[in-house]
Amino acid sequence: MKDLFLLTISDKTNKRFKFSDLSADHIKAIVPAVAKRIEKKDKIEQSFDFFISDYLCIKNTVWTDSFNKEFLLMLYLIYYTRLLPVSFLALFNEWDKVRDEVVNVIWDKFDLSTKKIKEEFHNQCNQFAQLLNCNYSINDDAEKELFESINEEKKKINQIQEVPQECNVDEITNKLRNLMEQEKVFGWEIELTEGTITNNFKFSNIEENKWITNNFAAKKFKAAIINTVHYAINSYATKITVETKENLNLTELLDLRNNYNARNFNFNEYLTYSQCKDFSSPIKDIEDNTNYIDTSEIRIPILFNKDDFKFNAQIISKEDIDLTNDECIEYLREFRAYNGFYDVKGALYPKDEAIEIIKKQYKKEVFQFKLMVSFDKEDILYINFKY
């Protein structure tokens, strides 16, 4: 990049120029021209080859669409005093056309805690300014003013309200079944309508409106079902504890292991190599006489009877509910705060405004479903490997 900007060019009179010469004389024309190029969305991509040796070449793309926006920001910061009174946003003739993409690139260059340009980008600007024989001219107050203008643009983007997809329980149910089948979740049995254990479960979470869709609801139900299967195993299965010490005692496990024909773990995941290496050991005996079955996301170590390990779930309801002020305040704890301002959806808001944007852009999803499992206490042995 340094060589590129130090490169000399000539005009029809054979007068030779460097970019620094042109920028010094014509910066008020160059900067809007870069902004116009961004608006035109020209394909901007320049690659350079770097030869480390005769045998190794690295191709590196250094001028991209994103860098074009960074380049514009660099020029604006370096030549700020010469460009006054033109604001950064006024450089664009069709700001609404490019606002989202430009704002996102520029926002990333600011330190939200200080509202100033990040040190790394500030250093890059200084290095570029040296190539241009020019001093970085924007001051702290002007940086903060630029930050506030960009922050207001981020807020405008956030005011465009996304509407949650209307819930359709039948569609979610079908998508859930497809997910379970596609991901080959062991134990999922669509024909199971009654179980040895049947429980109703209710859970809720706060979600951004744009992610409230039938597709995502199915994925959330799937995760909730797997969690409740864990709960059912933890609550109802036979349990034993195996102390993973050098003097390993597997007596209780050996007494019970003939009751089961499958396992979802290998002992070397929980025990040391020295404890597992003896091919005549009880561990080897158990592994030889039980089939390993991948139970997908059910990760707790169990011995079980594979024909009895079945479950199904019936979706009862899903609602999307407006948030209360108290729920918004509680949810704000999840967001990073900077000097009393909250970073919500990529913009800084005071508390009252943050509550309002959360109310507008988020909903509380309330899910209910019924879980049915076919196993009972004697069908699963939950092994707690204690370290």
N, C-alpha and C positions, 0 to 999 in steps of 0.2 A: 504494500500500500504506500509506503514511503516513496519508493521509486516512481510510483504512478503519479503522485502529486508533485514530485520534483522534475518530472518529465517536461521538456521544453517543446513548444509547438510554434509554428510560424503561420503568418497570414499571407495574403497575396503580395504584400510588399516585402516579404521575407523578414519582417521584424519578428524576433523570437520572444515568446512569452512563457512563463510558468503559471501554474494555476494560482499561485499566491499573487502574481501581478494582476491577473484577471479579477480575482476576488476583491482585491483592494479597490479597484476602479469600478466594478460592476456588481457589487454584492446585492444591491437593492433589486437588481434584475435576476441574478442567479438564484436567490432563495425562492422567490415566487415561481421560477421555472422548475425547480425541484419539486415544489408543492404541486404544480400542475402535472408533472410526470407521475406523481403518486396518484393523483385523481384519475389520470388516463389509464392507470393500472397496466402500464406497459410491462412486458416481461423483462425483468431486470435481473440478470444473472451473469456474472463474469467469473470465469474460472482461471486459476493460475497453476502451473505445474512447478513443483519444487523437486529438484534432483539432489538427493542426499549422496548418492554414489552412482556409478555407471549402471548399477543393477536395480536401484530403488528410486521410484518416482512417486510422489504424493500429489494428487490433484486436490486442490482446496478451493471451494467456492467462497469468495470473499465479498462479492457484491450481490446481495440478494434483495428481495423486496423489503424484508424487514430492515436490512442495513440502510436502504434508501431513506427510510423514515428516521433512523438513528442519525444518518448523515445530515438530514435537514435540521434535526434538533441541535446537532453539533454546531452547524453554521449559525443558527439562531443564537445560541449561547455565546459563541465566540464574537459575533458581530452585533451583539445586542444593542449597544449604544448607537451604532450606525444605522440600525434598522428602525429605531424609534421614530415616530410613535406607533408603528405597526405592531399589533399583538401577534402572537404565534397563530392563533386561530384565524386571524384576518389574512394570513398568507394564502388561504384556500378559497377558491371561488365556489366550490361545491362541498362545503364542509360536511353536511349531513351524509353525503355519499361515502365518505371515508372515515367518518368520526370514530366508529367502533375500533377499526384496526389501528388507526393512528394513536388513539388514546391508550390502547392496551400496550403498545410498544413504549410510549413515553412514560406511562405510569410505572413501568418496571424500572425506570432509571432513577426514580425518586426513593429516598429514605423516608418512610411514612412517619417515623418518630420525630424527624427534624423538619420535614417538608422541604428538604434541599436535595440537590442532585447527589446520588451515591458517589462515594469517593472514587471507586473504580472508574465510573464513567467520567467523572470530573477530571481524573488523570488522563484519560484518553483524549478529552477535549483539549487539555493543556498541551499534550504532545502534538495534536493536530494544529493547534494555534502556533506552535513553534515552527512547524513546516510552512505555515502561511505568513510567518514574520509578523504575527499579530498577537496581542494580549487577549486572554479570556476576559471578556468585559462585563458580563452580567454579575450583579452583586447579590448578596444574600436575600435582601428584601424583594428584589425582582424575581429571584428563583422561587420564593414562597408565593409570590403573586401568580407566577406561571403555574405552580402546583395547584393553587386554589381554583384557577380557571379550568384546569384539567379535571380536578375533583368535581366541579360543577357539571362538566360534561359527562363524567361517570354517573352522576346522580340522574341526569336526563335519560341516560341509557336504562338505568334501573327503574325509571318511572313507566317504562313500557311494560305493562302488566301482562305476565304470562298466565293463561287460564289453565287450571288443571284439567286433564282429560276426565270425562265423566266415567265413573266407575261402572264396570259391567262384570258382575260376579261370574256369570257363565263364561265370558271370554277369559277372565283371569283363571278360572278353573281349567279350561282347555289348555291355556299356555303353561300352567303349572304342571299338568300331566305330560305335556310335550317335553318340558324341561327335565322332569324326573326320568323320562325314557331316554332322551338324548344323552344325558349325562350318566346313564346307567347306574342310578342310585340303587344299590343292593337293598332288598327288603321292601321296596315300594310295590304295593300290590293294589292295583286299581279295583279289583273285584272284592276286596275286603270291605264289608259293610258293617260288620260287628266285630268287636274285639274282646279279649280277656280284660283289657283295660281301655276305658273310654273316658277322655277328659276334654272339657272345653277350655280354650285358652284365649286370652285377650291381650293384645299388645298395641302400643302406639309409638309413633315417632313424628318428629317435625321434619318436613321435607320442603324443598324449594318447588314451587308450582310446576316448573318445566319438567321436573323429574317425576311428577305424579301422573303415571301412565299405567295402562293395564299390563304392559310388558314388565315394567319395574315392580309393579305390585306382585306379579307372579314370582319374581326373583326374591322379593322380600318374604313372601309366604314360604317359599322353599327353604330359605335360611331359618325361618322361625320353626318350621316343621322339624328340620334336622336338630335344632336346639332342643325342642321338646322331646324328641326321641332320646337324646342324651339324658334329659331329665327323667324320662320313664325308666331308662336303664339304671340310672343312679338311684332312683327311688325304689324300684321293684326287683332288680336282679339280685341273685346271691352274690355276696361280696367276700373277698378274702384279701388280706394284706401280705405282700411278699417283701421282706426286708432285703434290700439289695446290698448286703454286706459280704465280706469274704467268706464267712461261714454261712453260705446260702442254705436256707432250710425250705425245701419244696414239698415237705411231707403232706401238708394240707392240700396243696395243688394236685399232687399225685393221687391222693385219695378221691378227688372229685373229677379228674380229667376224663375218665371213661364215660362220664355222663354227657359228653359233648363231642360233636364230630367236625367242628369248624373253629377257626380262629381268624382274627383280623390283624394280627401282629406277628412279628418275629422277635424272639427273645433278645437277639443282639441289639435291638433298639433300646432295651432297658437295662441289660446286664453287661458286664465287662467281657472282653474277649476271653480272658482266662476262665471265666465261669461258663462260657458257651463252647469252648474248644473240644471238650471231651466227648467223642462220638458215642460213648456208651452211657452218657449222663441221662438223668431224667428229662432234661430239656430236649435232648435229641429224640427221646422216646415220645414225648408229647408232640413234637413237630412232625415226626413220622406218621403219627396216628390221627392227626387232625388236618383237614384241608385248609390251606390259606385262602381266604376270600377277602377281596378288597371291598370294604363296606363304605367306600367313597369318603364322605365328609364325617362319618361317625368314627372318631379317632381314638376314643378311649379303648384300652386293651380288653378284649373279651374273648372267652370261649363260649360257643353257642351251638345250638342245633339249627342248622341252616334252613330246614323246612318249616320251622316255627318262627323264624325271624321275619315277620311281615308287619307292615304298617300302612296306613292310608290316612288321608285327612280330607275333611269336608269343609269348604269355606262357608261360613255362616253369613258374614257381612263385612263390608268395608265402607267407612265414612271418611269424608274430608271435612274437617271442622275449622272454623275461624279461631285464631289464637286470642286468648285474653291478654291483657296488659301484663299480668303476673307471669304468664307463660313466656311472653316475649322477653321480659326482663331476665327470667331464668335462662332462656335460650341464649341471650347475649353473652352469658358467661363462656360460651363456646368460641366467641369471636375475640380476636386479639384487639386490645385497647391501646391507644396511643394518646397520652396526655388528656384523657377524658373523652376521646373520640373512638368510635368503633369502626373497624374495617368490615363492612358488610357488602358482599357482592362487588368487591373491588373499589369501593369508595369510602371515604371517611365521613362519619355522621356523628353529631352530638347525640346523647342518649335518647332524647325525645324523638328526633328524626329517625334514629336507628329502629326504635320501636315501631314507628309508622311504616317504614319500608319492609320490616319483617312481617307485619300484619298484611301488607299488600302482596308480598311475593312468596309467602310461606303458608302452609296449612299443616294442621295436625291430622295425621292419618291414624285412624282407629281400625284395627283388624280384629276379627273374631273367627276362630275355626275350631273344629272338633277333630281330635286325634284319636285314632283307633290302632291298637297294637295287638298282635296275636300271641305274643309270648307271655309266659308267666315266670314266676320266680325260679323255677327249676330249669328253664330253657336257656338261661344266660348266666355265665359266671363273670363277674366284673373283677378284674385283678388290679388292685392298687399297689403299684410298685413304689415302695417307700424308700426314699434316699436318706 
